[in-house]
């Protein structure tokens, strides 16, 4: 099985909504997603596509995939057609001043605990660099321990709470932040997590077929 990172497109939204419906008590509207997708200068949204087959491009080998996957940036360098592959997860980030705010992250229930959440976080971190963010932040339900554990792995720390932040049940949100993502310590952590995830998933080309400004 192969997983591919790609930029979210408007015609991906039916699949995105389906995953949201299985993941959250409420969903963003199509209009909200569309507005976000139309502003790539301050927001980036990615999807993970899945294929049970070998990559279409025969030049992609485990070695070349590893080299691209461990690069700091995710570059549009692999000529691979992925837009018809099913989506198994998605995530987004937007820039507020110099903070990269993780707005959403969701994985289809059938593909959880397989490294997809980590892959999405790595993609968001790369997009944070592209947006010139200095640190990352997010809100997460105080009861969502599994999500918090994922974020802690990537260097997030609890910094406070927003009381009754979630309108569906009045639950508090934990506010989490990273240190400066340009420090050597943070970059080494991300590099190590990339390598470990590669070893877990074996061969995993990381693909952006075109820049976000050309997809909208």
QUIWO-V808661 format. One record per backbone hydrogen bond with DSSP energy under -0.5 kcal/mol. CO is the residue of the C=O (numbers start at 0). NH is the residue of the N-H. E is the energy in kcal/mol with one decimal. If there is no record, write none. Layout:
BEGIN
CO:NH:E, CO:NH:E
END
This chain:
BEGIN
1:50:-2.7, 3:48:-3.2, 5:46:-2.9, 8:11:-1.8, 9:12:-1.8, 11:14:-0.8, 11:15:-2.1, 12:16:-3.3, 13:17:-1.7, 14:18:-2.1, 15:19:-2.5, 16:20:-2.6, 17:21:-1.0, 18:21:-0.5, 18:22:-0.6, 19:22:-1.2, 19:23:-3.0, 28:32:-2.1, 29:33:-2.7, 30:34:-2.5, 31:35:-2.0, 32:36:-2.7, 33:37:-1.6, 35:38:-1.5, 38:41:-1.9, 38:42:-1.7, 41:94:-3.3, 43:92:-2.3, 44:7:-2.7, 45:90:-2.2, 46:5:-2.3, 46:48:-0.5, 47:87:-3.1, 47:88:-0.9, 48:3:-2.8, 49:85:-0.6, 50:1:-3.5, 55:57:-0.7, 56:59:-1.7, 58:60:-0.7, 60:64:-2.9, 61:65:-2.2, 62:66:-2.2, 63:67:-2.1, 64:68:-2.7, 65:69:-2.2, 67:70:-0.8, 72:74:-0.8, 74:76:-2.2, 74:207:-0.6, 76:78:-0.7, 77:79:-1.9, 79:81:-0.7, 81:84:-2.3, 85:49:-2.4, 87:107:-2.9, 88:47:-2.7, 89:105:-2.6, 90:45:-2.7, 91:102:-1.5, 91:103:-1.0, 92:43:-2.9, 93:100:-3.0, 95:97:-0.5, 95:98:-2.5, 97:133:-3.5, 97:134:-1.1, 98:95:-2.8, 98:100:-0.8, 99:101:-0.7, 99:136:-2.3, 100:93:-2.1, 100:102:-0.7, 103:91:-2.4, 105:89:-2.5, 107:110:-2.4, 108:111:-1.0, 110:113:-0.7, 114:118:-2.2, 115:119:-2.5, 116:120:-2.2, 117:121:-2.4, 118:122:-2.0, 119:123:-2.5, 120:124:-2.3, 121:125:-2.1, 122:126:-2.1, 123:127:-2.2, 124:128:-1.9, 125:129:-2.0, 126:130:-2.1, 127:132:-2.7, 128:131:-1.3, 133:180:-2.6, 134:99:-3.2, 135:177:-2.0, 136:101:-2.7, 137:175:-2.5, 139:173:-3.4, 140:143:-1.4, 142:144:-1.8, 143:147:-2.0, 144:148:-2.4, 145:149:-1.6, 146:150:-2.3, 147:151:-2.6, 148:152:-1.8, 149:153:-1.0, 150:153:-0.6, 150:155:-2.4, 151:154:-2.0, 156:176:-2.1, 159:174:-3.1, 160:162:-0.6, 161:164:-1.1, 161:172:-2.4, 164:166:-0.6, 165:168:-0.6, 165:169:-2.1, 170:164:-0.5, 170:165:-2.3, 171:141:-1.8, 172:161:-2.5, 173:139:-1.7, 173:175:-0.6, 174:158:-3.5, 174:159:-0.8, 175:137:-1.8, 176:156:-2.5, 179:182:-1.4, 182:186:-2.2, 183:187:-2.5, 184:188:-1.9, 185:189:-2.3, 186:190:-2.5, 187:191:-2.4, 188:192:-2.3, 189:193:-2.4, 190:194:-2.1, 191:195:-2.3, 192:196:-2.4, 193:197:-2.5, 194:198:-2.3, 195:199:-1.9, 196:200:-2.5, 197:201:-1.9, 200:202:-1.5, 201:203:-0.6, 204:206:-0.6, 210:213:-1.4, 211:214:-1.4, 211:215:-0.7
END
